[in-house]
Amino acid sequence: MRDGIQLARRDRAVVALVTEHFWQQGDLIARSNGMPDIPRVRLPHPVAGSGAEAMARLAAQLAPRLVAILRGEIRADNEPLESIG
């Protein structure tokens, strides 16, 4: 999250990748750094240590989605805070 926030502050297009286990922490970091709507994609947990084949499959699944989010064609997994109850 913090790396994505720093890049976004430098006017770079970003999508933060956050595992399910750390989703709430990522939300807290985004809000506390003044970027509550930074685009995020939720990944299964754990990703690290899942093996090269599993990582390659996940990357192949995610790559088109990440490009579409960066192009503004689809939404990321997070909703802007204004739309949350």
N, C-alpha and C positions, 0 to 999 in steps of 0.2 A: 504494500500500500504506500509506504513512505516513498519508495523509488518512483512509483507512478505519480504521486502528488508532486514530487520535485520536477519530474519531466513535464507534467501538465502546466506547472508554473512557468516553465520555459517555452510555453506555447507549442508543445509537442502533443500530438494525438496519442492518447493512451487508453488501454483497457487493462485494469488490474485483475490478475488471476488470484483468486482466493479460494482455499479449500473450505468445504462445509464446516469443518471443525473450527476454523478461524473466522467464519463469516461475521459473527457479531463483533469480534475484535476489529476486523477490517472496517465495519461500519463506524465503530467508535473512533478509530484513527482518522477516517475520512471526515467525520463531523468535527472532531477536535482540531483538525488542521484547516478547517474552513472550506472543505471541498466535499460536502455531503453527497453530491451527485456525480462524482467521478465514476465513469463507467466501470462496472465490475462484472466478472463472470465467475460463477460458482463452480468449483471443481470437486470431484470426489476426493475423499480423504482416506488414506494417504496417497499422495502422488509419488513422493520421493521413495525410492527403494522398491518400486513396483516392477522394475525390470525394463529393459530396453524395448521389448516388444509392446508392453503395455503403454509405455511412454510414447512410442511411435504411433500407436492406435489413437491415443488421446490427442496427440498433436494433429493427426490427420483429420480427426473429427472437429477439433476446435478451430483450425486455421481458417476455413471458409467463414465461420461464424464471426471470428474476430475481425476479419477484413470487412464483413458486412456491417458490423458495429462501428468500426472506424469510418466507414463511408456514410454512416447515418442511415443505412437502409433498414436496420432492425435495432431494437432496444437491447441494452445490456440487462443482466438479471436484476439489478437494483432499481428500485423506484425512487424518484425524488422524494425527499422528506415531506414536501408540501402535500403529497397525495396520500401519505400514511396518516391514518386516523387520528 
